């Protein structure tokens, strides 16, 4: 026969899996919003229990580029839509490649927001970003060239490559 503790632990595991699914599929910004989703799914839970559950599944709050914050899981890709990256692309003034680095120039003060968008998009080709005030250094993963990463970022931001722009200007 199972003990009350074992039954409670089973319930906790089921609830935590439901929380994981909700965080993966919804934009949940507060514990109260999460609690309301759980109530709809048949889980009565206190704020203290939610806090413990969120810590146990390693959920964290992340700031959105457009403001506000949501919960995300360490291993879950972030929900970021193409139009969000295109909006951030309006702040990008240039994308340049080096042998092992891509450098993005932005409007003054916009580099952190753009870098955060890049990080949240979880490009598999990117190892990491470093942002200053108007410059972002992006390190590609092994076997990803600077040129390939530059093209991926330009596409994501809706930016035409400088080569395309130069050719267009020469035709005029």
BELLIN-V823336 format. One record per backbone hydrogen bond with DSSP energy under -1.0 kcal/mol. NH is the residue of the N-H (numbers start at 1). CO is the residue of the C=O. If there is no record, write none. Layout:
NH;CO
NH;CO
This chain:
7;3
8;4
9;5
10;6
11;7
12;8
13;9
14;10
15;11
16;12
17;13
18;14
19;15
20;16
21;17
22;18
23;19
24;20
25;21
26;22
28;26
34;30
35;31
36;32
37;33
38;34
39;35
40;36
41;37
42;39
43;38
50;46
51;47
52;48
53;49
54;50
55;51
56;52
57;53
59;54
60;72
62;70
64;68
67;64
70;62
71;28
72;60
80;78
84;81
85;81
86;82
87;83
88;84
89;85
90;87
91;88
92;89
93;105
94;105
96;103
98;101
102;138
103;96
104;136
105;94
106;134
107;91
110;107
111;133
114;110
115;111
116;112
117;113
118;114
119;115
120;116
121;117
126;123
127;139
128;139
130;137
132;135
136;104
137;130
138;102
139;128
141;125
144;141
149;145
150;146
151;147
152;148
153;149
154;150
155;151
156;152
157;153
159;154
165;161
166;162
167;163
168;164
169;165
170;166
171;167
